[in-house]
Amino acid sequence: MKPQVQEYTNEDNIEQDVQKLTDNGISRNDIYVMSHDDDRTDRIADKADTNEPTDKEFGVDSENRFSKKGDELRFKLQELGFTEQEAEDLEDDLDEGKVLLMVQDDKNLSELLK
């Protein structure tokens, strides 16, 4: 099952939305954040107490495998269950500075984040 995605331009809202999700029974283990910048992703994940898709999780060494950050991000998105086109579209959003909040749960994400 591929994750549901919410895009953010302002990372300040992520922490509040993660709290809404956990208040509605979503495990923090099922919540991921991703941005185009590793340091930014680390900072957001730490602040919101969420996960980030890691190289270890996918069994890859991205420093030696990928020549471009976009290739690494598309690979990780595809490993999470997105099609090649969906991964390209999401990576384009990351290129624009957006942050992705991804949830591995079948509850309706947009309903939970109202």
C-alpha positions as a Markdown table, in Angstrom:
| # | Residue | x | y | z |
|---|---|---|---|---|
| 1 | Met | 0.0 | 0.0 | 0.0 |
| 2 | Lys | 1.4 | 3.3 | -1.0 |
| 3 | Pro | 1.3 | 6.1 | 1.5 |
| 4 | Gln | -1.2 | 9.0 | 1.4 |
| 5 | Val | 0.6 | 12.3 | 0.9 |
| 6 | Gln | 0.0 | 15.8 | 2.2 |
| 7 | Glu | 2.2 | 18.6 | 0.7 |
| 8 | Tyr | 3.4 | 21.6 | 2.8 |
| 9 | Thr | 5.1 | 24.8 | 1.8 |
| 10 | Asn | 5.3 | 25.9 | 5.5 |
| 11 | Glu | 6.9 | 23.3 | 7.7 |
| 12 | Asp | 5.5 | 24.8 | 10.8 |
| 13 | Asn | 2.1 | 23.2 | 10.2 |
| 14 | Ile | 3.6 | 19.7 | 10.0 |
| 15 | Glu | 4.1 | 19.2 | 13.7 |
| 16 | Gln | 0.4 | 20.2 | 14.4 |
| 17 | Asp | -0.8 | 17.8 | 11.7 |
| 18 | Val | 1.3 | 15.0 | 13.0 |
| 19 | Gln | -0.3 | 15.5 | 16.4 |
| 20 | Lys | -3.8 | 15.4 | 14.8 |
| 21 | Leu | -2.9 | 12.1 | 13.2 |
| 22 | Thr | -1.6 | 10.5 | 16.3 |
| 23 | Asp | -4.6 | 11.8 | 18.2 |
| 24 | Asn | -6.7 | 9.9 | 15.7 |
| 25 | Gly | -4.8 | 6.6 | 16.2 |
| 26 | Ile | -2.1 | 6.8 | 13.5 |
| 27 | Ser | 1.2 | 5.3 | 14.8 |
| 28 | Arg | 4.2 | 7.6 | 14.5 |
| 29 | Asn | 5.9 | 4.6 | 12.9 |
| 30 | Asp | 3.6 | 5.0 | 9.9 |
| 31 | Ile | 4.3 | 8.8 | 9.4 |
| 32 | Tyr | 7.2 | 9.9 | 7.2 |
| 33 | Val | 8.5 | 13.3 | 6.1 |
| 34 | Met | 10.6 | 14.0 | 3.1 |
| 35 | Ser | 12.1 | 17.1 | 1.6 |
| 36 | His | 14.8 | 17.7 | -1.0 |
| 37 | Asp | 17.4 | 18.6 | 1.6 |
| 38 | Asp | 18.5 | 15.9 | 4.1 |
| 39 | Asp | 19.3 | 18.4 | 6.9 |
| 40 | Arg | 15.8 | 19.9 | 6.5 |
| 41 | Thr | 14.2 | 16.5 | 6.5 |
| 42 | Asp | 16.2 | 15.5 | 9.7 |
| 43 | Arg | 15.2 | 18.7 | 11.4 |
| 44 | Ile | 11.5 | 18.4 | 10.6 |
| 45 | Ala | 11.4 | 14.7 | 11.5 |
| 46 | Asp | 13.1 | 15.4 | 14.8 |
| 47 | Lys | 10.8 | 18.3 | 15.6 |
| 48 | Ala | 7.6 | 16.5 | 14.6 |
| 49 | Asp | 8.8 | 13.1 | 16.1 |
| 50 | Thr | 8.2 | 11.3 | 12.8 |
| 51 | Asn | 10.3 | 9.1 | 10.5 |
| 52 | Glu | 12.1 | 9.7 | 7.3 |
| 53 | Pro | 12.6 | 7.1 | 4.5 |
| 54 | Thr | 16.2 | 6.1 | 5.1 |
| 55 | Asp | 18.8 | 4.4 | 3.0 |
| 56 | Lys | 19.1 | 1.6 | 5.5 |
| 57 | Glu | 15.3 | 1.0 | 5.3 |
| 58 | Phe | 15.7 | 0.4 | 1.5 |
| 59 | Gly | 19.0 | -1.4 | 1.7 |
| 60 | Val | 20.9 | 1.1 | -0.5 |
| 61 | Asp | 23.9 | 3.3 | -0.3 |
| 62 | Ser | 22.7 | 6.5 | -1.9 |
| 63 | Glu | 26.0 | 8.3 | -1.6 |
| 64 | Asn | 27.6 | 5.8 | -4.0 |
| 65 | Arg | 24.5 | 4.7 | -6.0 |
| 66 | Phe | 22.9 | 8.0 | -7.1 |
| 67 | Ser | 24.7 | 10.8 | -8.8 |
| 68 | Lys | 21.8 | 13.2 | -8.3 |
| 69 | Lys | 19.6 | 13.9 | -5.3 |
| 70 | Gly | 16.5 | 13.7 | -7.5 |
| 71 | Asp | 17.3 | 10.1 | -8.5 |
| 72 | Glu | 17.6 | 9.1 | -4.9 |
| 73 | Leu | 14.3 | 10.7 | -4.0 |
| 74 | Arg | 12.4 | 9.1 | -6.9 |
| 75 | Phe | 13.9 | 5.7 | -6.0 |
| 76 | Lys | 12.7 | 6.1 | -2.4 |
| 77 | Leu | 9.3 | 7.2 | -3.5 |
| 78 | Gln | 9.0 | 4.2 | -5.8 |
| 79 | Glu | 10.1 | 1.9 | -3.0 |
| 80 | Leu | 7.3 | 3.4 | -0.9 |
| 81 | Gly | 4.8 | 2.2 | -3.5 |
| 82 | Phe | 4.4 | 5.2 | -5.9 |
| 83 | Thr | 4.5 | 4.7 | -9.6 |
| 84 | Glu | 7.4 | 6.1 | -11.6 |
| 85 | Gln | 5.2 | 9.0 | -12.8 |
| 86 | Glu | 3.9 | 9.7 | -9.3 |
| 87 | Ala | 7.4 | 9.7 | -8.0 |
| 88 | Glu | 8.5 | 12.1 | -10.7 |
| 89 | Asp | 5.6 | 14.4 | -9.9 |
| 90 | Leu | 6.3 | 14.3 | -6.2 |
| 91 | Glu | 10.0 | 14.9 | -6.7 |
| 92 | Asp | 9.1 | 17.9 | -8.8 |
| 93 | Asp | 7.2 | 19.2 | -5.8 |
| 94 | Leu | 10.2 | 18.6 | -3.6 |
| 95 | Asp | 12.3 | 20.6 | -6.1 |
| 96 | Glu | 9.9 | 23.5 | -5.5 |
| 97 | Gly | 10.8 | 23.4 | -1.8 |
| 98 | Lys | 7.7 | 21.5 | -0.6 |
| 99 | Val | 7.8 | 19.0 | 2.2 |
| 100 | Leu | 5.9 | 15.7 | 1.9 |
| 101 | Leu | 4.1 | 14.2 | 4.9 |
| 102 | Met | 3.3 | 10.6 | 4.1 |
| 103 | Val | 1.1 | 8.3 | 6.1 |
| 104 | Gln | 0.9 | 4.5 | 5.8 |
| 105 | Asp | -2.6 | 4.0 | 6.9 |
| 106 | Asp | -6.0 | 3.5 | 5.3 |
| 107 | Lys | -7.8 | 6.2 | 7.3 |
| 108 | Asn | -8.7 | 9.2 | 5.1 |
| 109 | Leu | -5.8 | 11.6 | 5.6 |
| 110 | Ser | -7.7 | 14.7 | 4.4 |
| 111 | Glu | -10.5 | 14.0 | 6.9 |
| 112 | Leu | -8.1 | 13.6 | 9.8 |
| 113 | Leu | -6.3 | 16.9 | 9.0 |
| 114 | Lys | -9.3 | 19.1 | 8.9 |
